[in-house]
Amino acid sequence: MASAQQNRDFTTAVVSQYPLDEAIDWIRSNMGPEDVFEPETLLAWAKENAPSPEEICSQRDLENWAEENGYTQA
């Protein structure tokens, strides 16, 4: 029969001391967001974290795009 110390040593060797961290790493490496989150949750996150057009393009780029696509300034 194994001693208490052998049982502790075995458990330490076999069972992770950081199971949540390792689970998160595994999920990150093996699954996509759509496998983890509900569509509504992803959509809400995207809406809250979406950059504004000004963060992507300069004001002049936006004005040029608008003019090229038939939009005029009111």
C-alpha positions, 0 to 999 in steps of 0.5 A: 500500500502507498504511503500518504507521502507517495499519494501526495507526490502522485497527486502533485505529479498527475493533477495540475496545480493550475487547472483553470489556467491550463483549461483556458490555455487549452480552450484558447488553442483548440476552440473558436469564440463561437464554440465557447460563447452564445451568439448574443454574447459575441454580438454584444461584445463586438458592439461594445468594442467596435472601433469608430470609423475615425479610429480606422480612417482619417476624416479626409479618407472618410470624406473621400469615400463618401464623395466617391459613393454619392454621399454629400455633406448636409 
